[in-house]
Amino acid sequence: MIRIGNASGFYGDRFAAVREMLTGGPLDVLTGDYLAELTMLILGRDRLKDPARGYARTFLRQLEDTLGEAADRGVKIVANAGGLNPAGLADRVRELADRLGLDVAVAHVEGDDLLPRAAELGFGRPLTANAYLGAWGIAECLRAGADVVVTGRVTDASLVVGPAAARFGWARDDFDALAGAVAAGHVIECGAQATGGNYAFFTEHDVTAPGFPIAEVHADGTSVITKHEGTGGAVTVGTVTAQLLYEIGGARYLGPDVTARFDTLALTPDGPDRVRISGARGEPPPPRLKVCLNRLGGFRNAVTFVLTGLDIEAKAALVREQLERALRHRPPAHIRWTLARTDRPDAGTEQEASALLHCEVKDADAAVVGRAFSGAAVELALASYPGFHVTAPPSDASPYGVYAAAFVDAAEVPHVAVLPDGTRVAVPPAPVTRDPSDPSDPPLPEPLPAGLPTRRVPLGTLLGARSGDKGGDANLGVWARTDDAWRWLAHHLTAEELRRLLPETAGLPVRRHVLPNLRALNFVVEGLLGEGVAAQARFDPQAKALGEWLRARHADVPAVLLDGQG
């Protein structure tokens, strides 16, 4: 068994987590996931300012007082904090080790950065272009004796798959074992989300300060998800289910090394704060690698008007007409109004009596959506609706990014492991591949008997949900906690019903995927997030709360399912 912990789920996660994980109990490997689609854009802008940057500088600061601890305990560190400049970060780690007087072998993985060849590959001229590499470069570095391995854009699960493959000597076609490690990596990649953070039924556990997760991976690919003893939060079948459903598509979870069948996974309790993942089946990976492209999309600005008391709709209509009239000589290319009716009648506080009218603008010309826009809004202050005020002073335009996914033949990507002694080892693409396809939906469970008495309650009384983003698409996983609740969920929550419950999705393609082993459905809502999180296309630009909106919607639920549910 190899014990792999995680200390970062995103660039900006809990700074103290690296030390907490190193000192909290036994570990073999400590991983850190610092990259996301938005992070690549942030690092791309950093690199524009200084070509020596492009990596997650937080990681270096965390190592300042923990690298010695890791060396003393014999814990390997594997992190994708290299971002757009893994070689540069590896050099900085070596300099840090020398300054601290530590004998630490540092290696890195590169080749994911396709920006110099973007035009040749048909990607145009993006700000960043990075292919998602797999685990075998990490494995090469660890087998060569590396104590620290930094990478660029590898899949999040590769941070776990690489150490497990190196420890157990897995071959490229050990697909079931690789798929099991992918499942474990997917669960722990987002840090405390596996230990009760952002969990639908959070009131059932003390999640004031959840610890970070650990995957105990075995030679056959099975794993146990747990955490250090005495840390906060909880590891349950529910928390692990929630994270397995996070930001996935269908039953086939595609990766550069293996296609993991999430519809074969089985979750079983294994003691307090321990959940076993077994049954993973793997298939050959697809022949092409996913590429994350970020471009500068233009400039944006926004103003939020506060509307208080009576005649909210009329006040909103007035200020909208006034502002659009003021901008008529050079209107922004895109203008979007959103009225949030947060007001309530006969309110006891002024804030509870107020609604928010949000106006967002975008344009290729910063001057059009800069002070020309926000200044025009503020100029209405004494000539508009009664009680006029805004939430912030006038602001200038800010640039925004646009995300797009592309695909490239794996043979076009030079996956390279740079070992501690500087030796460069080319990692070949997967020798066996298979074009991806969605499997047929499995048979649904027997429906509940017709005509049962019902009660109208929020769906969240019965069901859990977790949601997130994949570029411009939103992913929404919904699960039941009992077999009977699953029988109801599987037949009730169709794609059409989801569109009815969440009207923002009504005009969009919605794909439903059935995962009976998890008693879960996963919905992919195409285009809900426009051009990705950086483009800020909607109120919740990463769809993080989409699942909680669904859980707050009311439905007629069979009363027999609600015993003990409130």
C-alpha positions in Angstrom: 0.0 0.0 0.0 1.2 3.5 -0.8 -0.2 6.3 1.3 -0.8 9.5 -0.8 -2.1 12.7 0.7 -3.1 15.9 -0.9 -2.5 19.4 0.5 -3.9 21.7 -2.2 -7.0 21.7 -4.3 -6.4 25.0 -6.1 -4.0 27.9 -6.3 -4.9 29.8 -3.1 -6.0 26.8 -1.0 -5.1 26.6 2.7 -1.5 27.7 3.1 -0.8 25.6 6.2 -2.1 22.4 4.7 1.4 21.2 3.6 2.7 21.4 7.1 -0.5 19.9 8.5 -0.3 16.9 6.2 3.4 16.3 6.8 3.2 16.5 10.6 -0.3 15.0 11.1 0.6 11.4 10.5 2.3 8.9 8.2 2.6 9.6 4.5 4.6 8.2 1.5 3.8 11.0 -1.0 2.3 14.4 -0.6 0.6 15.9 -3.7 -0.6 19.4 -4.5 -3.0 20.4 -7.2 -2.6 24.1 -8.1 -3.9 24.3 -11.6 -7.3 24.9 -13.2 -8.4 26.5 -16.4 -8.6 29.9 -14.8 -5.3 29.4 -13.1 -3.6 28.8 -16.5 -4.9 32.2 -17.6 -3.6 33.9 -14.5 -0.2 32.3 -15.0 -0.2 33.2 -18.6 -0.7 36.9 -17.7 2.1 36.5 -15.1 4.4 35.2 -17.8 3.6 38.2 -20.0 4.9 40.4 -17.3 8.0 38.3 -16.6 9.0 35.2 -18.7 10.7 33.7 -15.6 7.3 33.4 -13.9 4.4 31.2 -14.9 4.4 28.9 -11.9 2.5 28.8 -8.6 4.7 30.9 -6.3 2.7 29.9 -3.2 4.1 26.4 -3.5 7.7 27.8 -3.1 6.6 29.7 0.0 5.0 26.6 1.5 8.3 24.7 1.0 10.3 27.3 2.8 9.5 25.7 6.2 8.4 22.2 5.2 11.0 20.9 2.7 13.2 19.8 5.6 10.3 18.2 7.3 9.5 16.2 4.2 13.1 15.2 3.7 13.4 14.0 7.4 10.2 12.0 7.1 11.0 10.5 3.7 7.9 11.9 2.1 8.0 12.5 -1.7 6.4 15.7 -3.0 4.6 15.7 -6.3 2.8 18.9 -7.5 1.6 20.5 -10.7 2.6 23.9 -9.4 5.1 24.2 -12.3 2.2 25.6 -14.4 3.6 27.2 -17.5 7.2 26.9 -16.3 8.0 23.6 -14.6 11.7 23.9 -15.3 11.9 27.3 -13.7 10.1 26.1 -10.6 12.4 23.1 -10.4 15.4 25.4 -10.4 13.8 27.5 -7.7 13.2 24.4 -5.5 16.9 23.4 -6.0 18.0 26.9 -4.9 15.8 26.7 -1.9 17.2 23.3 -0.9 20.7 24.6 -1.3 19.9 27.6 0.8 18.4 25.3 3.5 21.3 22.9 3.4 19.1 20.0 2.3 20.1 17.1 0.0 17.0 16.9 -2.1 16.7 15.4 -5.6 14.4 17.5 -7.8 12.9 16.5 -11.1 10.3 17.9 -13.4 7.9 17.0 -16.2 7.5 19.1 -19.3 6.2 19.0 -22.8 2.6 20.1 -22.2 3.2 23.7 -23.3 2.2 23.8 -27.0 2.1 27.6 -27.2 5.2 27.9 -29.5 3.4 25.5 -32.0 -0.1 26.7 -31.5 -0.5 28.2 -35.0 1.0 25.1 -36.5 -1.4 22.9 -34.7 -4.4 25.0 -35.8 -5.0 26.8 -32.4 -4.4 30.3 -33.7 -2.6 32.7 -31.3 -3.8 31.9 -27.7 -2.3 33.2 -24.5 -1.8 29.7 -23.2 -2.0 26.2 -24.9 -1.4 23.3 -22.7 -2.1 19.6 -23.3 -3.1 17.4 -20.4 -0.3 14.9 -19.8 -0.6 11.7 -17.9 1.2 9.9 -15.1 4.2 8.2 -16.7 6.6 11.2 -16.6 6.0 11.5 -12.9 6.6 7.7 -12.5 9.9 8.0 -14.4 11.1 10.8 -12.1 10.2 8.9 -8.9 11.8 5.7 -10.2 15.0 7.8 -10.8 15.1 8.8 -7.1 13.4 12.2 -7.2 12.3 13.6 -3.8 10.3 16.4 -5.4 8.6 16.3 -8.8 7.0 19.4 -10.3 5.0 19.3 -13.4 3.1 21.5 -15.8 -0.4 20.7 -16.9 -1.0 17.0 -16.1 -4.4 15.6 -15.3 -5.2 16.1 -11.6 -5.5 12.4 -11.0 -2.0 11.8 -12.5 -0.5 13.2 -9.3 -1.8 10.0 -7.6 -1.5 7.6 -10.5 2.2 8.4 -11.1 3.4 7.6 -7.6 1.2 4.4 -7.5 2.5 3.2 -10.8 6.1 3.8 -9.8 5.6 2.0 -6.5 3.8 -1.1 -7.9 5.5 -1.3 -11.3 2.3 -1.1 -13.2 2.5 -1.6 -17.0 0.9 0.7 -19.5 -1.9 -1.8 -20.0 -2.7 -2.5 -16.4 -5.9 -0.7 -17.1 -8.0 -1.8 -14.1 -5.3 -0.8 -11.6 -4.7 2.5 -13.4 -8.5 3.2 -13.3 -8.6 2.5 -9.6 -5.8 5.0 -9.0 -7.6 7.5 -11.2 -10.7 7.2 -9.1 -8.6 7.7 -5.9 -6.9 10.7 -7.5 -10.1 12.2 -8.6 -11.5 12.0 -5.0 -8.5 13.6 -3.3 -7.6 16.2 -6.0 -9.9 18.9 -4.6 -8.6 18.7 -1.0 -11.1 19.1 1.7 -14.1 18.5 -0.6 -13.4 14.9 0.1 -13.5 15.4 3.8 -16.8 17.2 4.2 -16.0 20.6 2.6 -18.7 21.9 0.3 -20.8 18.9 1.2 -24.6 18.9 0.6 -25.4 17.4 4.1 -22.8 19.5 5.9 -25.0 20.0 9.0 -24.5 16.3 9.8 -20.8 16.7 10.5 -18.5 19.2 12.1 -16.8 20.7 9.1 -15.5 23.9 10.8 -11.9 23.0 9.8 -11.9 19.8 7.7 -8.6 18.0 7.3 -7.1 17.1 3.9 -7.7 13.7 2.4 -5.4 10.7 2.0 -5.7 7.8 -0.5 -4.3 4.5 0.6 -3.7 2.9 -2.8 -3.1 -0.9 -3.1 -1.3 -2.8 -5.8 -4.5 -3.9 -7.5 -5.8 -0.3 -7.8 -8.3 -0.5 -4.9 -8.0 2.3 -2.4 -9.2 3.6 0.9 -10.0 7.3 1.3 -9.2 8.6 4.7 -7.6 11.5 6.6 -5.1 12.0 9.4 -6.5 11.0 12.8 -7.7 13.9 14.9 -8.3 16.2 12.0 -11.7 17.9 11.3 -14.3 17.0 8.8 -15.5 13.5 7.9 -14.9 10.9 5.3 -18.1 9.0 4.5 -19.6 7.2 1.5 -21.5 10.4 1.0 -18.5 12.8 0.9 -16.7 10.4 -1.4 -19.7 10.0 -3.7 -20.0 13.8 -3.9 -16.4 14.1 -5.0 -16.6 11.3 -7.5 -19.4 13.1 -9.2 -17.6 16.4 -9.3 -16.9 17.8 -12.8 -17.3 14.5 -14.7 -19.2 13.6 -17.8 -20.5 10.1 -18.4 -19.6 6.7 -17.1 -16.4 6.8 -19.1 -13.9 9.2 -17.4 -11.3 9.9 -20.1 -7.7 10.4 -19.3 -4.3 10.2 -21.2 -3.4 6.9 -19.6 -6.7 5.1 -19.1 -10.4 5.5 -19.6 -11.8 4.7 -16.1 -15.3 3.3 -15.9 -16.9 5.2 -13.1 -20.1 3.0 -13.5 -18.1 0.0 -12.1 -17.0 1.7 -8.8 -18.2 0.4 -5.5 -18.0 2.3 -2.2 -18.1 0.6 1.1 -17.4 1.9 4.7 -14.1 0.6 6.1 -14.2 2.0 9.6 -14.4 5.6 11.0 -13.4 8.1 8.4 -12.5 5.4 5.9 -14.2 4.5 2.6 -13.0 1.8 0.3 -13.2 2.2 -3.5 -13.2 -1.0 -5.4 -14.4 -2.6 -8.6 -12.7 -0.1 -11.0 -12.5 -1.2 -14.6 -10.3 0.4 -17.1 -10.2 0.7 -20.9 -7.5 2.0 -23.3 -7.3 5.8 -23.3 -8.4 8.0 -26.3 -5.8 8.6 -29.0 -6.0 12.4 -28.6 -5.1 14.6 -25.6 -7.2 17.4 -24.4 -5.7 20.9 -24.7 -6.6 23.9 -22.5 -6.6 27.1 -24.6 -6.9 30.6 -23.0 -7.2 33.8 -25.0 -7.7 37.4 -24.0 -11.3 38.0 -24.9 -11.4 41.8 -24.4 -12.4 44.0 -21.5 -15.3 44.1 -19.1 -16.8 46.3 -16.4 -19.9 46.2 -14.2 -22.0 48.3 -12.0 -24.6 47.2 -9.5 -27.6 49.5 -8.7 -29.4 49.1 -5.4 -33.2 49.4 -5.7 -35.1 49.8 -2.4 -38.7 49.6 -1.4 -41.6 50.0 -3.7 -41.8 49.8 -7.6 -38.7 47.7 -8.0 -39.5 46.7 -11.6 -40.3 50.3 -12.6 -37.1 51.6 -11.0 -35.1 49.0 -12.8 -36.7 49.9 -16.2 -36.0 53.6 -15.6 -32.3 53.3 -14.9 -31.8 50.8 -17.6 -33.4 53.1 -20.2 -31.3 56.0 -18.9 -28.0 54.2 -18.9 -28.5 52.7 -22.4 -29.5 56.2 -23.7 -26.3 57.7 -22.2 -24.2 55.0 -24.0 -26.0 55.2 -27.3 -23.3 57.0 -29.3 -20.8 54.1 -28.7 -22.6 51.2 -27.0 -20.6 48.3 -25.7 -20.5 45.2 -27.8 -22.2 43.2 -25.1 -24.4 44.5 -22.3 -26.2 42.2 -19.9 -28.7 43.2 -17.2 -29.7 41.0 -14.2 -32.2 41.9 -11.6 -31.9 39.9 -8.3 -35.1 40.3 -6.3 -33.5 40.0 -2.9 -36.1 42.4 -1.5 -39.0 41.3 0.7 -42.2 43.2 1.6 -42.6 45.1 4.9 -38.9 44.5 5.6 -37.4 45.0 9.0 -34.1 46.3 7.6 -33.2 48.4 4.6 -31.0 45.7 3.2 -33.9 43.3 3.2 -36.0 45.8 1.4 -33.5 46.1 -1.4 -33.0 44.4 -4.8 -29.8 44.4 -6.9 -29.7 45.4 -10.6 -26.5 44.3 -12.1 -25.2 45.7 -15.4 -22.2 44.0 -17.1 -20.6 45.2 -20.3 -17.8 43.8 -22.5 -16.0 45.2 -25.5 -12.7 44.8 -27.4 -12.0 48.5 -26.6 -11.1 49.2 -23.0 -12.1 52.8 -23.3 -15.7 51.9 -24.2 -16.3 49.9 -21.0 -14.0 51.8 -18.7 -14.8 55.1 -17.1 -17.0 56.0 -20.0 -19.4 53.3 -18.8 -19.1 53.5 -15.0 -19.0 57.3 -15.1 -22.2 57.4 -17.1 -23.8 55.2 -14.5 -22.8 57.4 -11.6 -23.8 60.6 -13.4 -27.4 59.4 -13.0 -27.2 59.6 -9.2 -29.4 62.7 -8.9 -31.6 62.2 -11.9 -33.0 58.7 -11.7 -35.1 56.5 -9.4 -35.6 57.5 -5.7 -33.1 56.1 -3.3 -30.4 55.8 -6.1 -27.1 54.3 -5.0 -24.6 51.8 -6.3 -22.5 49.2 -4.5 -19.0 50.5 -5.5 -17.4 53.6 -6.9 -16.7 54.0 -10.6 -14.1 51.5 -11.9 -12.0 51.1 -14.9 -12.2 48.2 -17.4 -10.4 44.9 -16.7 -9.3 42.3 -19.2 -11.1 39.0 -19.3 -10.1 35.6 -20.7 -11.9 33.1 -22.9 -11.4 29.4 -22.5 -11.7 26.7 -25.2 -10.9 23.0 -25.3 -9.1 21.5 -28.2 -7.7 18.1 -28.9 -4.4 16.9 -30.4 -3.0 13.6 -31.4 -0.9 12.3 -28.4 2.1 11.7 -30.7 2.2 15.5 -31.3 3.0 16.2 -27.6 6.6 15.7 -26.4 6.0 14.3 -22.9 9.4 14.5 -21.2 10.6 13.5 -17.7 13.7 15.5 -16.7 15.4 13.4 -14.0 17.3 14.8 -11.0 20.7 14.4 -12.9 19.3 16.3 -15.9 18.8 13.3 -18.1 15.8 13.8 -20.4 13.6 10.7 -20.8 10.9 10.8 -23.6 7.6 9.3 -22.5 5.9 7.7 -25.5 2.1 8.0 -26.0 -0.2 5.2 -24.9 0.6 2.2 -27.1 -3.1 1.1 -27.2 -5.9 3.6 -27.6 -9.6 3.6 -28.2 -11.9 6.3 -29.6 -14.2 7.5 -26.8 -17.9 6.8 -26.8 -20.6 6.9 -24.2 -21.9 3.5 -23.1 -25.6 2.8 -23.3 -27.5 3.8 -20.2 -27.9 0.8 -17.9 -31.4 -0.4 -17.0 -33.2 1.8 -14.5 -34.2 0.3 -11.1 -37.9 -0.7 -10.6 -39.9 2.4 -10.0 -41.8 2.9 -6.8 -45.4 1.9 -6.8 -47.7 4.4 -8.3 -50.1 6.4 -6.2 -48.0 6.8 -3.1 -48.9 9.8 -0.8 -46.5 12.7 -1.3 -45.3 15.7 0.5 -44.0 18.9 -1.2 -40.5 19.5 0.1 -37.2 20.8 -1.2 -35.3 18.2 -3.2 -32.4 18.6 -0.9 -34.4 17.1 1.9 -33.8 13.8 0.2 -31.0 14.2 -2.3 -27.4 15.4 -2.4 -25.8 17.3 -5.2 -22.5 18.7 -6.3 -21.8 20.9 -9.3 -18.9 22.6 -11.1 -17.5 23.7 -14.5 -15.7 22.2 -17.5 -15.0 25.2 -19.7 -18.4 26.6 -20.8 -20.3 23.5 -19.7 -21.8 22.9 -16.2 -21.7 19.5 -14.5 -24.3 18.6 -11.9 -24.2 15.3 -10.0 -27.2 14.2 -8.0 -27.3 11.2 -5.7 -29.6 9.4 -3.4 -28.6 7.8 -0.1 -31.0 4.8 0.0 -32.1 2.3 -2.6 -35.7 3.4 -2.5 -34.7 7.1 -2.9 -32.6 6.0 -5.9 -35.6 4.3 -7.5 -37.5 7.6 -7.3 -34.6 9.8 -8.4 -33.8 7.6 -11.4 -37.3 7.9 -12.8 -38.3 11.4 -11.6 -35.3 13.6 -12.5 -35.1 13.5 -16.3 -33.3 16.0 -18.4 -36.7 17.6 -19.1 -37.5 17.9 -15.5 -34.1 19.4 -14.8 -34.8 22.1 -17.4 -38.1 22.8 -15.7 -36.6 23.1 -12.3 -33.7 25.2 -13.4 -35.1 27.6 -16.0 -31.7 29.0 -16.9 -31.0 25.6 -18.6 -34.2 25.5 -20.5 -32.8 26.4 -24.0 -29.6 24.4 -23.6 -28.6 20.8 -24.5 -28.7 18.7 -21.3 -27.2 15.2 -21.2 -28.1 12.8 -18.4 -25.8 10.0 -17.4 -26.9 7.1 -15.1 -24.5 5.7 -12.5 -26.4 3.0 -10.6 -23.5 1.9 -8.4 -23.3 5.3 -6.9 -27.1 5.7 -6.9 -26.4 8.9 -8.9 -27.2 10.9 -12.0 -24.8 13.3 -13.7 -26.1 16.1 -15.9 -23.9 18.0 -18.3 -25.5 21.4 -19.3 -23.7 22.5 -22.4 -23.0 26.2 -22.8 -24.4 27.4 -19.5 -21.1 29.1 -18.6 -20.5 30.7 -22.0 -16.8 31.0 -22.7 -15.7 29.7 -19.3 -15.2 31.1 -15.8 -12.9 34.0 -16.8 -15.6 35.4 -19.2 -18.0 35.7 -16.2 -21.0 34.7 -18.3 -23.4 34.3 -15.4 -24.0 35.1 -11.7 -22.3 31.9 -10.6 -19.6 31.6 -13.3 -18.2 28.2 -12.2 -21.6 26.7 -11.5 -20.4 25.8 -8.0 -23.9 26.4 -6.5 -26.0 25.1 -9.3 -26.5 21.9 -7.3 -27.6 23.8 -4.3 -30.1 25.7 -6.4 -31.5 22.4 -7.6 -31.7 21.1 -4.0 -33.7 24.2 -3.0 -36.4 23.6 -5.6 -39.6 21.9 -4.4 -41.0 18.7 -5.6 -43.8 16.2 -4.6 -41.8 13.4 -3.0 -43.3 10.1 -1.8 -43.8 10.5 1.9 -42.4 7.0 2.6 -39.0 8.3 1.5 -39.0 11.2 4.0 -39.2 9.3 7.3 -36.4 10.7 9.4 -35.5 13.2 6.7 -37.4 16.2 8.3 
